[in-house]
Structure formats: C-alpha cells, structure tokens
Amino acid sequence: MGATAPNPSVGCALLDEAGTLLAVGAHPAPGQPHAEVMALREAERLGVMERVRTALVTLEPCNHYGRTPPCSLRLRQSPVQTVWIGARDPNPQASGGAEFLVRGTRSSTPSPGSDKQVFFLEDVPEYASLAADCAALRAPFASRILRGRPWLTVKQALTAEGSMVPPPGRRTFTSPDSLKLAHRLRRATDAVVTGIGTVLADEPSFTVRHLPDHERRHPRLIVVFDRHGRLPPAWRRAREEAGFIVETCRDTAGMLALLATHEANWALVEGGPTLLQTLEAEKLWDDWLTFTVRSGQADAMSLRLQQSPQPGPLGHESPVSLLDRRLQVTPDMNFSDENGV
C-alpha cells in the first residue's frame, strides 16, 4: 500500500494442483504490470508455468484495456484452472473479470469448452477472515471510486490527561513501537492532510523514517489548511525538494477537491485540534487512531482504533488493521518497551 495510486494495491499467488506455492506477484506502480501478470512472469522465470493450476488474487482481475491489457484475458490464456478472488472490483469500468474468466467472452454467450472455475472468498464462510483482509486492502481504492474521495484516517496523540500538547521540553510524545506504526501508516498512504498551526509550530517533515519507504512511488501530496496564506515559503520549498507536492486549501471542500485532483486513494490526517474538530463535525473521517500516553509511563502508549459510525462504501473493513495484526483482535492495545505489546 502507498505505491500504486490511483490503482488499487493487489497481490496474486499461483499454486500447483497440490496447493504448493509456485510464484507470487504484486502490482508495483501505475503503468506497471498488474499482480496477476507479475505472478505469471515469475512462474515463467522459475520454469514452473506448466504446473500452475490455481490463482489466488486479492481483487477481481480487471476486465478492460487501460494502461495495460486486461488481467482476466491473461489468466484466461494461462494454465490456471481455478481462480479464487478476495474482493470484487468496485470500478465499473474494470469489473466483470470473473465472468469473463468463466465465459471466455465479453458477450452473454459462453465460449465452447470453458474450463475455468471462479470463486469469491466472501461466498465461503470458512474464508471470511481472508475476505475481510482483502476488503480492507480494497477499501481506499473503493472509497475513491465510489465516493469520489480517499479513505481518511486521523492520527492523534494525547497525554494521559487528554491534551495534544507534549510535556515541557518535548516536541512529541511517543513510544518506539507506536512510532513504527505511525511511519508504516505514512508509507501506506498517498497524501497527508495537516493544518497551518501544525506546520508553524512543529515544521513537520512528513517523511517516512524508522523503516524503508517504497523505492518507486509518485510524489506524496501534502494538503495544508491555510486560510490566510501563512505557509512559510521555505517550508514549502524544503518539502518539494524532498519529493512532495504541497497544496493549500481554505476549507474541507477545497481539501476534497485537491485530494480528488491528485487521485489519492488513502489520506492520513496529522493535524491539531482545530482541524480534527472540523473533520469530526463534518463526519469526514473513516477511522481514528488515538495514541495515548499511559499514566506514569512516559515511553508506553495505548492505541485505540475507532471506526466511523458511517460505514465506507463497501463496509467497515479498515486498511489500518493490515498494518498491525493486533488491531484485528481488539480496538484497544498497548505499546511499551517492557512487554513489546
């Protein structure tokens, strides 16, 4: 996640008749081959193509000619006999891949001798957990396609007393584990939304640290709420030199327009109380991550993941849960140096 916008993040695995993993592939970037093609190429490189019988794909194979030919056609031409699909494609221009794989034609008449079987994980109860993971992976893309706006995740840090102001002498308050999760979140998202107060007070870099960033990715977008034109030119220049695109807006309508123009699938909100109150009042958020310092433990934090009472276009599955598996077990978790949880 974080390298493929405006395309979705997709993975594919190829198995033999016995269920042995032969090859895997993932869509690396816009304009590059899709996951199914990457996996098939890997199978060819490894010399195992003739053994391929099953394809597992996180998203329904595309069924249109865009920057690349349709993946449904490529699978149709391969030795694959069975395709398991994790989530349906929400894009009406690209959907229909499952039907094409079975029929072998884009008409309503099946082609003679069709030998492909297609199954959706959501239709098999024992695969419900895997289907939920695939739906979570799809959520940012589905949000942009169906709602015209990216998935919005708010990140907030609080003291034990509920203040967003760090203790005296510190610019931030965090723990090593919570910091790693925060930077995984930055890496996975396509845009950052912040306020002018945060920029003036903290001069944030918004770079990905503490773990490697994607080698190939489009410049990330920074949207700054700045009604009175106070954004320091030096800060903007430094962010642009670091590979960001910096835009400013006056209100949420302007924010949404900028995010749509730049085709962001997933945006991370890193701002102060004024911005967060605005988004909360307008119900412009999908999930809300709150890091709270545990009382009396300066380097230990609790994390709460809240999901918006208004579900996303295809359900509540949150992509944040894919960044830390513990968030699937309970919405409340603790980070600390002592116990590692």
Secondary structure, 3 states (H helix, E strand, C coil): CCCCCCCCCCEEEEECCCCCEEEEEECCCCCCCCHHHHHHHHHHHHCCHHHCCEEEECCCCCCCCCCCCCHHHHHHCCCCCEEEECCCCCCCCCCCHHHHHHHCCCCCCCCCCCCCEEEEHHHCHHHHHHHHHHHHHHHHHHHHHHHCCCEEEEEEEECCCCCCCCCCCCCCCCCHHHHHHHHHHHHHCCEEEEEHHHHHHHCCCCCCCCCCCCCCCCCCEEEEECCCCCCCHHHHHHHHHCCCEEEEECCHHHHHHHHHHCCCCEEEECCCHHHHHHHHHCCCCCEEEEEEECCCCCCCEEEEEEECCCCECCECCCHHHHCCHHHHCCCEEEECCCCCC
